[in-house]
Amino acid sequence: MKNKLKVFRAIHDLTQEDLAEKVGVTRQTINAIEKRKYNPSLELAFKLARLFDVKIEDIFIYDAKQK
């Protein structure tokens, strides 16, 4: 799933470690999401959207063609 997590993280001047602490995951999880190696759980997607005060679909872009 495509995402703009790195963009939102940069706008809010957060490191991967900072963001991970705020949403209760590891830095490696944030890195894997940004590199599109891992799709977050719905719960984590909501936490990220709430943190950045945006809709989930502003961060994550569903591509039906992608596996």
Biotite code that builds the C-alpha atoms (Angstrom):
import biotite.structure as struc

atoms = struc.array([
    struc.Atom([0.000, 0.000, 0.000], chain_id="A", res_id=1, res_name="MET", atom_name="CA", element="C"),
    struc.Atom([1.368, 3.379, -0.931], chain_id="A", res_id=2, res_name="LYS", atom_name="CA", element="C"),
    struc.Atom([1.701, 5.899, 1.865], chain_id="A", res_id=3, res_name="ASN", atom_name="CA", element="C"),
    struc.Atom([2.798, 9.416, 2.716], chain_id="A", res_id=4, res_name="LYS", atom_name="CA", element="C"),
    struc.Atom([3.968, 8.592, 6.221], chain_id="A", res_id=5, res_name="LEU", atom_name="CA", element="C"),
    struc.Atom([7.477, 9.935, 5.642], chain_id="A", res_id=6, res_name="LYS", atom_name="CA", element="C"),
    struc.Atom([6.018, 13.220, 4.362], chain_id="A", res_id=7, res_name="VAL", atom_name="CA", element="C"),
    struc.Atom([3.752, 13.668, 7.395], chain_id="A", res_id=8, res_name="PHE", atom_name="CA", element="C"),
    struc.Atom([6.617, 12.724, 9.698], chain_id="A", res_id=9, res_name="ARG", atom_name="CA", element="C"),
    struc.Atom([8.850, 15.363, 8.085], chain_id="A", res_id=10, res_name="ALA", atom_name="CA", element="C"),
    struc.Atom([6.131, 18.042, 8.245], chain_id="A", res_id=11, res_name="ILE", atom_name="CA", element="C"),
    struc.Atom([5.859, 17.417, 11.993], chain_id="A", res_id=12, res_name="HIS", atom_name="CA", element="C"),
    struc.Atom([9.652, 17.226, 12.400], chain_id="A", res_id=13, res_name="ASP", atom_name="CA", element="C"),
    struc.Atom([9.577, 13.714, 13.867], chain_id="A", res_id=14, res_name="LEU", atom_name="CA", element="C"),
    struc.Atom([12.216, 11.028, 13.576], chain_id="A", res_id=15, res_name="THR", atom_name="CA", element="C"),
    struc.Atom([11.136, 7.449, 13.007], chain_id="A", res_id=16, res_name="GLN", atom_name="CA", element="C"),
    struc.Atom([11.978, 6.805, 16.668], chain_id="A", res_id=17, res_name="GLU", atom_name="CA", element="C"),
    struc.Atom([9.862, 9.777, 17.840], chain_id="A", res_id=18, res_name="ASP", atom_name="CA", element="C"),
    struc.Atom([6.874, 8.636, 15.805], chain_id="A", res_id=19, res_name="LEU", atom_name="CA", element="C"),
    struc.Atom([7.263, 5.034, 16.941], chain_id="A", res_id=20, res_name="ALA", atom_name="CA", element="C"),
    struc.Atom([7.201, 6.083, 20.597], chain_id="A", res_id=21, res_name="GLU", atom_name="CA", element="C"),
    struc.Atom([4.089, 8.222, 20.079], chain_id="A", res_id=22, res_name="LYS", atom_name="CA", element="C"),
    struc.Atom([2.089, 5.374, 18.544], chain_id="A", res_id=23, res_name="VAL", atom_name="CA", element="C"),
    struc.Atom([3.541, 2.497, 20.560], chain_id="A", res_id=24, res_name="GLY", atom_name="CA", element="C"),
    struc.Atom([5.518, 0.565, 17.953], chain_id="A", res_id=25, res_name="VAL", atom_name="CA", element="C"),
    struc.Atom([9.198, 0.088, 17.128], chain_id="A", res_id=26, res_name="THR", atom_name="CA", element="C"),
    struc.Atom([11.263, 2.285, 14.838], chain_id="A", res_id=27, res_name="ARG", atom_name="CA", element="C"),
    struc.Atom([11.643, -0.757, 12.591], chain_id="A", res_id=28, res_name="GLN", atom_name="CA", element="C"),
    struc.Atom([7.856, -0.910, 12.150], chain_id="A", res_id=29, res_name="THR", atom_name="CA", element="C"),
    struc.Atom([7.740, 2.741, 11.048], chain_id="A", res_id=30, res_name="ILE", atom_name="CA", element="C"),
    struc.Atom([10.641, 2.100, 8.679], chain_id="A", res_id=31, res_name="ASN", atom_name="CA", element="C"),
    struc.Atom([8.926, -0.969, 7.190], chain_id="A", res_id=32, res_name="ALA", atom_name="CA", element="C"),
    struc.Atom([5.677, 0.984, 6.638], chain_id="A", res_id=33, res_name="ILE", atom_name="CA", element="C"),
    struc.Atom([7.527, 3.847, 4.943], chain_id="A", res_id=34, res_name="GLU", atom_name="CA", element="C"),
    struc.Atom([9.344, 1.391, 2.660], chain_id="A", res_id=35, res_name="LYS", atom_name="CA", element="C"),
    struc.Atom([6.050, -0.370, 1.836], chain_id="A", res_id=36, res_name="ARG", atom_name="CA", element="C"),
    struc.Atom([7.284, -3.666, 3.266], chain_id="A", res_id=37, res_name="LYS", atom_name="CA", element="C"),
    struc.Atom([4.534, -3.764, 5.884], chain_id="A", res_id=38, res_name="TYR", atom_name="CA", element="C"),
    struc.Atom([0.924, -2.606, 5.921], chain_id="A", res_id=39, res_name="ASN", atom_name="CA", element="C"),
    struc.Atom([-0.138, -1.312, 9.322], chain_id="A", res_id=40, res_name="PRO", atom_name="CA", element="C"),
    struc.Atom([-3.047, -2.725, 11.257], chain_id="A", res_id=41, res_name="SER", atom_name="CA", element="C"),
    struc.Atom([-6.234, -0.710, 11.136], chain_id="A", res_id=42, res_name="LEU", atom_name="CA", element="C"),
    struc.Atom([-5.639, 0.292, 14.754], chain_id="A", res_id=43, res_name="GLU", atom_name="CA", element="C"),
    struc.Atom([-2.160, 1.630, 13.959], chain_id="A", res_id=44, res_name="LEU", atom_name="CA", element="C"),
    struc.Atom([-3.430, 3.450, 10.866], chain_id="A", res_id=45, res_name="ALA", atom_name="CA", element="C"),
    struc.Atom([-6.047, 5.186, 13.036], chain_id="A", res_id=46, res_name="PHE", atom_name="CA", element="C"),
    struc.Atom([-3.409, 6.118, 15.632], chain_id="A", res_id=47, res_name="LYS", atom_name="CA", element="C"),
    struc.Atom([-1.232, 7.673, 12.942], chain_id="A", res_id=48, res_name="LEU", atom_name="CA", element="C"),
    struc.Atom([-4.140, 9.573, 11.396], chain_id="A", res_id=49, res_name="ALA", atom_name="CA", element="C"),
    struc.Atom([-5.224, 10.892, 14.804], chain_id="A", res_id=50, res_name="ARG", atom_name="CA", element="C"),
    struc.Atom([-1.677, 11.933, 15.649], chain_id="A", res_id=51, res_name="LEU", atom_name="CA", element="C"),
    struc.Atom([-1.374, 13.949, 12.432], chain_id="A", res_id=52, res_name="PHE", atom_name="CA", element="C"),
    struc.Atom([-5.013, 15.118, 12.634], chain_id="A", res_id=53, res_name="ASP", atom_name="CA", element="C"),
    struc.Atom([-5.861, 13.827, 9.150], chain_id="A", res_id=54, res_name="VAL", atom_name="CA", element="C"),
    struc.Atom([-7.988, 11.078, 7.609], chain_id="A", res_id=55, res_name="LYS", atom_name="CA", element="C"),
    struc.Atom([-6.427, 7.638, 7.140], chain_id="A", res_id=56, res_name="ILE", atom_name="CA", element="C"),
    struc.Atom([-6.763, 8.012, 3.380], chain_id="A", res_id=57, res_name="GLU", atom_name="CA", element="C"),
    struc.Atom([-4.615, 11.172, 3.538], chain_id="A", res_id=58, res_name="ASP", atom_name="CA", element="C"),
    struc.Atom([-1.703, 8.991, 4.695], chain_id="A", res_id=59, res_name="ILE", atom_name="CA", element="C"),
    struc.Atom([-2.439, 5.630, 3.078], chain_id="A", res_id=60, res_name="PHE", atom_name="CA", element="C"),
    struc.Atom([-3.375, 5.205, -0.585], chain_id="A", res_id=61, res_name="ILE", atom_name="CA", element="C"),
    struc.Atom([-5.045, 1.933, -1.504], chain_id="A", res_id=62, res_name="TYR", atom_name="CA", element="C"),
    struc.Atom([-4.022, 0.549, -4.877], chain_id="A", res_id=63, res_name="ASP", atom_name="CA", element="C"),
    struc.Atom([-6.358, -2.250, -5.972], chain_id="A", res_id=64, res_name="ALA", atom_name="CA", element="C"),
    struc.Atom([-3.848, -3.320, -8.640], chain_id="A", res_id=65, res_name="LYS", atom_name="CA", element="C"),
    struc.Atom([-1.139, -3.971, -6.062], chain_id="A", res_id=66, res_name="GLN", atom_name="CA", element="C"),
    struc.Atom([-0.849, -7.432, -4.485], chain_id="A", res_id=67, res_name="LYS", atom_name="CA", element="C"),
])
